[in-house]
């Protein structure tokens, strides 16, 4: 089997990891990015496509596709769910991630502390962040200091999710659930830097949460231990709710407030771009493996081990 992905997001991470574990690789790439990806030694991997959803009609039987953030954004969850691609991940989790209510149910039932949610503007009693439905990357979100401000800013024809605005430090923690080694690994932490929410100076009242990039973060060891528990609980929460597991990488997205309460506002059931800061290794992956181990390589190592033990099928989306 080959390892493939679409040329965006964490493709360099995934492709380089697959190559270093000896896999043949396929990179579905648009013409405008060809030169860029070739400059990273990926010339032989490139299969040119005009649009990423073309891969749904291609022969990909011998390719394990690694989904990443752009994958869902460009192709769409619906089409992915219906496709017969050999995707490394869990389709069921994708459904829980797409649906705001299911998402919040999963986080709560996994024992994670989530920001308070308000069904109606009338119930608002704290500063809030108002999230438009189906927004990608925080687009169209706004904050309001109280009920009146929220009411004034909301468009009555739009559907929103209203959440307590948690003041604190954003911490994104990535994990790897290894079915081959039957263990959860905490892989690394980062801060997602967002314009212009993370700029100190601002003149507007609708800060943009568009992600610019990621900064590495090394957590206090006691905090890391708490996150380890959270990751384990998240996987077992999902298993209890669905009877299925989460193979491979996933991320829990949190804010730690000044009392050191950890609020989880989001999760991703796949490789996240924050792992790009940990090439060639994170402190944690180095301690676990004693060698260079970035997320793309970790994925490839797992797939290799599962192939060797004849368990590869267990990680494909059903
Ligand atoms: P993505 O899918 O890329 O994760 P998204 O569209 O689902 O993004 P969120 O992750 O929900 O958006 O939120 C975007 C940003 O808004 C967060 O990174 C964080 O900075 C801010 N944010 C979200 N929820 C809260 C909250 N409850 N309190 C404070 N800030 C928040």
Boltz pocket constraint, residues with backbone or C-beta under 6 A from the ligand:
constraints:
  - pocket:
      binder: B
      contacts: [[A, 115], [A, 129], [A, 131], [A, 135], [A, 136], [A, 137], [A, 138], [A, 139], [A, 141], [A, 163], [A, 164], [A, 165], [A, 166], [A, 167], [A, 170], [A, 192], [A, 194], [A, 197], [A, 209], [A, 253], [A, 255], [A, 265], [A, 266]]
      max_distance: 6.0
